[in-house]
Amino acid sequence: MRIDLQDPAGASLATVGWVGDAATGVLRMIDQTLLPNKFVEIDCADVPTVWEAIKSLRVRGAPAIGIAAAFGAVIGARTGLAEGRIGVETALQSASKFLGTSRPTAVNLFWALDRMERFGASIAPGLNPAETLDLLLAEANRIAAEDRAMCRAIGRHGAELVEPGQGILTHCNAGGLATADYGTALAVIYTAHEQGKAPRVFADETRPLLQGARLTAWELQRRGVPVTLICDSMAAQVMKEGKVGMVVVGADRIAANGDTANKIGTYGVALLAKAHGLPFYVAAPSSTFDLTLPDGSGIPIEQRDPSEITRGFGLATAPDGIDVYNPAFDVTPAELIDGIITERGVIRPVTTATIREVLST
Ligand code: MRU
């Protein structure tokens, strides 16, 4: 089902969520591929539709991908209802396996699927299939609710780092459209804005899929936060002119030592911040840390279709047959990161020891 809506300007966004009961409900999400031209919600009622929505970036941003996958796992588990309690668990596991093939970099996807599987396995074997499904939906809803609380806490911790009237540069979209609430990097900005600190945002457009222009600029503008859109190649000049005092970005996966994968171009922004003496912050919930990886060299980087560069949004922007390299993410080394803003506090300096310490609180 596709629902065309008027953009409820200024209202909080329901980026991704569940509508209805466990047996007949659907996963509803804003189709972000259509923003800012159209505000459309789509309903996903089967696992391949959820997979496609994640793969094609209808829902995107690490926390939102995890939440969509958790609800997708419920949809998958439902297909096993007729085969009883074991059928539900088997269907949950196979949906989880399949959804895990949609995108490789954001660890929140695997974190959420793993949590759903472990929760499914912990449900008493004697419980009937319908009640089992209800519990699974409750767990997916908990993941979404926890994400909302994490966004608020990240916003509170991060806003303390913002000076009144400060220019803040951000890359990609780590806002309401990437989470269940109002974001990670953008939560810092929204909270500072609410506190009257009057931050002024510079949003990198974020080639090739323009999440900064299409999504970050859109959501900041509709919430009344002053934002200036720049091409990615303008960041150095904006810094040199003294227009920004700090950088804050989101993350898709953070290794045990703090090396951080985020949207392609983030690493370059971190180098520019260092060259201009500006603090560079990453804002992310604990579900974005992957402590199984000692450093960023093991983070899988998604490679995307060349047509995103050669035919972005349908227009030919390069000659046919040209060779293209299109990694969707890069890894910023921990030494370029001044602090990681989590729901548990700001990790600073960023080291394996400080990360362990804050995450274990
Ligand atoms: O390819 P995308 O749009 O899913 O990439 C998103 C990002 O890189 C975000 O910065 C990251 O997921 C953090 S979202 C809170």
Residues whose N, C-alpha, C, O or C-beta is under 5 A from the ligand:
A	BS01	MRU	R60 G61 A62 P63 H171 C172 N173 A174 G175 A178 T184 Q211 G250 A251 D252 N262 K263
